[in-house]
Amino acid sequence: MSDVIRIGVDVGGTFTDVVVSRGGATVHGKSDTTAFDLRVGVTNAIEEAAQLFEMTGPELLGLAESMVYSTTVGTNALIEHKGPVLGLITTHGFEDALLIGRGRNWADGLAVEERYDRGRARRPQPLISRDLVVGVHERIGNKGEVLVPLRDDEVMKKIQYLVDRGVRGIVVVLLYSYVNPDHERRIRELIREQYPEVYLGHMPVFLSSELSPQMGEYRRTTTCILDAFLRLETEEHLVALNEDLRESGYSKPLLIAKCTGGASSLSRTRPIQLFGSGPVSGIIGATSISRDYRLPNVFLTDMGGTSFDLGLVVEGHERIYEYDPVIDRWRVQVPLVAHWSIGAGGGSIASVQDGILKVGPQSAHSLPGPACYARGGEEPTVTDADVVLGYIDPDYFLGGRIPLDRFKAERAINEKIAKPLGISSYEAAWSIKRLVDAMMGQEIYRIAAQMSGLDPRDFIAFAYGGAGPVHATGYADAADVSKVATFEFGSVGGAYGTLSLDIVQVYERTHSDILYLKGKYNEASIAPMNKVMEALVKEAERDMDEEGFDLSRIRFEFEILQRFGQQRHVLPISWSARSFTDVLQIREVVEAFVKAYGDAYGKGAVFLEAGVEVLGLRLSAIGEVPRPRLEGLPGREANLTTEPTGHRRAYWGFELGEMDTAVYRRDCLPGDLKIMGPALIESVDTVSVVPPGWSFALDGRRVGWLEHEETD
């Protein structure tokens, strides 16, 4: 048995999670996220996990072969617009592109209910103010030809203007630079020649032709600006963390989890790729498990303290990229693995507004936290409701590490919810649970219908997050899902998922051509497409070689981005070869697109008369890593028992009311026992709530299955 140690880290809004895989054992640690310095929470969680192997944190780090890190650092800076002062150089006449945006960008990033309130909707406030946007007289045509040459003297004046206003970085986005980058590169040369680091200090220059070489001026600009905006804080944090790890004995490269569905070294990771990397890691980890169990369609649900995240595995594929992704309130050109999030977590605040119960999206976070945390929070939350309902034992929350105050939870719910609605505290807590479950179930059902085209009843749900198993049967009922898997590592699903991340680099290029028109497949499209594919492979081979991979062991996967002529919806079609050799292969990829389009939007939506266009090419270069095994610490067999460890009063709805409920310790249950609800299956960091009509059973891999029992 291999004794290789691998560490996965996920820094969330409430908790910092660490999973350590060592041979056949997988353990985890959890710590409060320390917003003042995220490294403190990481160190604390590593120390807790190390103790389970009877080691210190430095001893564990010194033996570790790899560490994959997922973080939300930079996200808050983006939301609060707290970042470096940046300047933008663009083509003259297009200085207002950011302010104009796209026709519907007033709705980008807004919740559904906010989109309906159009009178109050506003376009996102640009991260670069209008006075720091300058234009230069130059123009490159759509074929890469120079129509108006760049003048160095004008560029120098515009750079000086930005420098005088205190910018700490310059973003350069010129028209058609993705076809011909010469003008952008010349501007960078002038900045470095005239304003060396000894004069201005660190003045990074960001070229759109390098960061996002694709058509779509607005999205290309926002992508580059977001990357530049996040870089300063992200770089400082990750470099400091890397230095701390070195001092603690970790000697391997620090790998960073990315929203593209893979990991890479720090030097090969762009700051914008960190956005959503935690939920994406969970999706990748869920895919690995679903393949082991041969489950083609899975909902990955992660209910933590702040949000409810949802991902899809459809027909065994997890890298379902969003065609037109949004980060915060900006459309971007990043191959982002599709995932969705709503403000429904354990810390979501419940309130009564105009006589109507509301839950979220505001959250109590980890500080002050729910009222039951006794850290100063006075607003009732979902966690407070779970305590009042009897689902969470106040003396055993996180194994007793954080004792909860049931009295404060009940008082908050009674004063803020029960009295205004004229109901009991139990009824108020139950209403909070039912409402948040319905919100999550509705989101699951909506996403399944819109993104997969499949019936939600064809899916099995994986319940991650500390609050996931508590509410799993509730939101599964609301989504018409009858089976839910829970895991011993479920409360740290994002960190566990990082250990399933391959080393992945994703490359995209705009390439527009006609593949099919008027009954004919375009043979002339082959040579230009092969040229782009060859360039992408060369770039990928260079990067993977620098990552230290044997190129013969790298898997290359192409996707051909296609659409019907002049239509909006683009679908990626997988292509395993590195090139096209004849027109029959063009026919093959077009037919695959037509079938996929019909499956996604209905066969009546297929419109071959418009022709089929290729809009771009995407290459994934993949270096596979070993997956963690679904096993916990060995030697537990001696402690197994079929008997409950106790009973406590729990509330099961308006009809059944409060009942004396059996409580079981999950780590003491044998695999051949089926427990009928109502029951509570406790773990150190979560509780699997089994209501009447559901059952719970462990399999040989210690996966717990919640299943809706058929009734007459």
Beta strands, then each sheet from edge to edge (+ up, - down):
strand 1: 5-11
strand 2: 15-22
strand 3: 25-32
strand 4: 64-70
strand 5: 87-91
strand 6: 133-136
strand 7: 139-140
strand 8: 146-148
strand 9: 170-173
strand 10: 205-207
strand 11: 254-257
strand 12: 263-265
strand 13: 298-303
strand 14: 308-313
strand 15: 326-327
strand 16: 330-331
strand 17: 339-342
strand 18: 348-353
strand 19: 356-363
strand 20: 460-464
strand 21: 483-486
strand 22: 503-517
strand 23: 520-521
strand 24: 555-564
strand 25: 571-575
strand 26: 612-623
strand 27: 646-651
strand 28: 658-665
strand 29: 674-676
strand 30: 679-682
strand 31: 687-690
strand 32: 694-698
strand 33: 704-708
sheet 1: 3+ 2- 1+ 4+ 11+ 12-
sheet 2: 6+ 5+ 9+ 10+
sheet 3: 7+ 8-
sheet 4: 17+ 14- 13+ 20+ 21+ 33- 32+ 29-
sheet 5: 15+ 16-
sheet 6: 18+ 19-
sheet 7: 23+ 22- 26+ 24- 25+
sheet 8: 27+ 28- 30- 31+
end
